[in-house]
Amino acid sequence: MKLSTRARYGTRALLDLALHQGEGLVLLKDIARRQEVSLPYLEHLITPLITAGLVKSTRGARGGVLLLKPPTEIKLSEVLELLEGSIAPVDCINNPKICPRSESCVTRDVWIEMKRAMSQVLDSTTIQNLVERQRQKEQTETGMYHI
């Protein structure tokens, strides 16, 4: 199972906003540059995040975007659901009626376990957790050069 660029880039955009929280509005072009994402694609990704109330957008000469919710309250499960839809690896998990074998299918049981495990990780990881991990990585990289 692979996550699309929507989920990966959308998560990185939220991380970028969280890293620059407190600096005021952030220009999408700056996020696009830092995250190496095309501006048109980023504009496309930010729309569902605005609609869901995770991000606020202000237009105009002094416009930009900022997080509307604290990074501690934005779970990765919420972000992926908005940008990808269900994380179920097969359709019969969410809709057992599409397959007449759903009730007796042992492979479906494994796919359900897989979804539960992924949900557990995504539900317990917030954008703030990513901020902390990012800062930790940056400290480690910086520390490596100061031996």
MOKAGI-V499554 format. One record per helix or strand of 3 or more residues. SS is the DSSP state (H for helix, E for strand). FROM is the first residue (numbers start at 1). LEN is the number of residues. Records with the same first field share a line. If there is no record, write none. Layout:
SS->FROM-LEN / FROM-LEN
//
This chain:
H->5-15 / 28-8 / 39-13 / 71-3 / 76-9 / 91-4 / 96-3 / 102-3 / 106-18 / 127-18
E->55-4 / 64-4
//
